[in-house]
């Protein structure tokens, strides 16, 4: 059990450093059409913002603000990365 908890704490270690630690999670999952400004302000300057965003992208998070981006913004980023990857393959 000890090894399992060590690996879990390493996987989730970035979350312990997040600006949003202790903030009401509802702030990051606003109702459709509601402002995301406050949630994005919490993300601004967060030292683990990139880790949070990559977690959301890797796990297909469909809702909420992750790494300072909404789902719409994450979809755009995924498309851009896919296009950039194709360009590298074509040019490489």
C-alpha positions as a Python dict, from the first residue, in 0.01 Angstrom:
ca = {
    (1, 'X'): (0, 0, 0),
    (2, 'X'): (278, 243, 79),
    (3, 'X'): (416, 230, -275),
    (4, 'X'): (71, 293, -420),
    (5, 'X'): (13, 601, -209),
    (6, 'X'): (359, 733, -300),
    (7, 'X'): (288, 703, -672),
    (8, 'X'): (-56, 858, -626),
    (9, 'X'): (91, 1153, -438),
    (10, 'X'): (350, 1201, -713),
    (11, 'X'): (80, 1194, -982),
    (12, 'X'): (-134, 1445, -795),
    (13, 'X'): (151, 1650, -649),
    (14, 'X'): (90, 1942, -885),
    (15, 'X'): (-263, 1978, -749),
    (16, 'X'): (-127, 2046, -400),
    (17, 'X'): (50, 2355, -539),
    (18, 'X'): (-246, 2491, -736),
    (19, 'X'): (-389, 2838, -674),
    (20, 'X'): (-735, 2681, -673),
    (21, 'X'): (-661, 2452, -377),
    (22, 'X'): (-938, 2520, -128),
    (23, 'X'): (-1144, 2733, -370),
    (24, 'X'): (-1507, 2631, -427),
    (25, 'X'): (-1497, 2390, -726),
    (26, 'X'): (-1827, 2533, -854),
    (27, 'X'): (-1634, 2844, -957),
    (28, 'X'): (-1454, 2634, -1220),
    (29, 'X'): (-1771, 2469, -1350),
    (30, 'X'): (-2001, 2764, -1425),
    (31, 'X'): (-2347, 2724, -1570),
    (32, 'X'): (-2365, 2756, -1948),
    (33, 'X'): (-2337, 3120, -2045),
    (34, 'X'): (-2207, 3229, -1703),
    (35, 'X'): (-1881, 3419, -1672),
    (36, 'X'): (-1554, 3229, -1645),
    (37, 'X'): (-1358, 3542, -1557),
    (38, 'X'): (-1324, 3471, -1183),
    (39, 'X'): (-1203, 3115, -1239),
    (40, 'X'): (-951, 3230, -1498),
    (41, 'X'): (-826, 3496, -1255),
    (42, 'X'): (-751, 3222, -1001),
    (43, 'X'): (-553, 3037, -1270),
    (44, 'X'): (-353, 3346, -1368),
    (45, 'X'): (1, 3318, -1237),
    (46, 'X'): (-55, 2967, -1099),
    (47, 'X'): (275, 2777, -1096),
    (48, 'X'): (106, 2454, -1206),
    (49, 'X'): (-124, 2601, -1470),
    (50, 'X'): (53, 2406, -1747),
    (51, 'X'): (29, 2079, -1552),
    (52, 'X'): (-342, 2139, -1495),
    (53, 'X'): (-403, 2210, -1863),
    (54, 'X'): (-207, 1903, -1974),
    (55, 'X'): (-401, 1689, -1725),
    (56, 'X'): (-730, 1811, -1872),
    (57, 'X'): (-612, 1751, -2228),
    (58, 'X'): (-474, 1405, -2151),
    (59, 'X'): (-791, 1300, -1968),
    (60, 'X'): (-1042, 1452, -2209),
    (61, 'X'): (-1201, 1683, -1953),
    (62, 'X'): (-1512, 1814, -2126),
    (63, 'X'): (-1633, 2061, -1864),
    (64, 'X'): (-1492, 2340, -1655),
    (65, 'X'): (-1192, 2566, -1651),
    (66, 'X'): (-862, 2376, -1646),
    (67, 'X'): (-526, 2549, -1673),
    (68, 'X'): (-706, 2876, -1734),
    (69, 'X'): (-888, 2752, -2045),
    (70, 'X'): (-1253, 2668, -2111),
    (71, 'X'): (-1353, 2353, -2299),
    (72, 'X'): (-1398, 2559, -2617),
    (73, 'X'): (-1045, 2696, -2579),
    (74, 'X'): (-907, 2348, -2507),
    (75, 'X'): (-1078, 2211, -2819),
    (76, 'X'): (-915, 2486, -3024),
    (77, 'X'): (-577, 2404, -2869),
    (78, 'X'): (-619, 2032, -2943),
    (79, 'X'): (-702, 2109, -3307),
    (80, 'X'): (-405, 2344, -3334),
    (81, 'X'): (-172, 2084, -3185),
    (82, 'X'): (-306, 1818, -3422),
    (83, 'X'): (-250, 2048, -3721),
    (84, 'X'): (100, 2136, -3600),
    (85, 'X'): (175, 1765, -3562),
    (86, 'X'): (63, 1697, -3918),
    (87, 'X'): (283, 1981, -4044),
    (88, 'X'): (584, 1832, -3867),
    (89, 'X'): (516, 1492, -4025),
    (90, 'X'): (466, 1645, -4371),
    (91, 'X'): (773, 1867, -4340),
    (92, 'X'): (982, 1609, -4154),
}
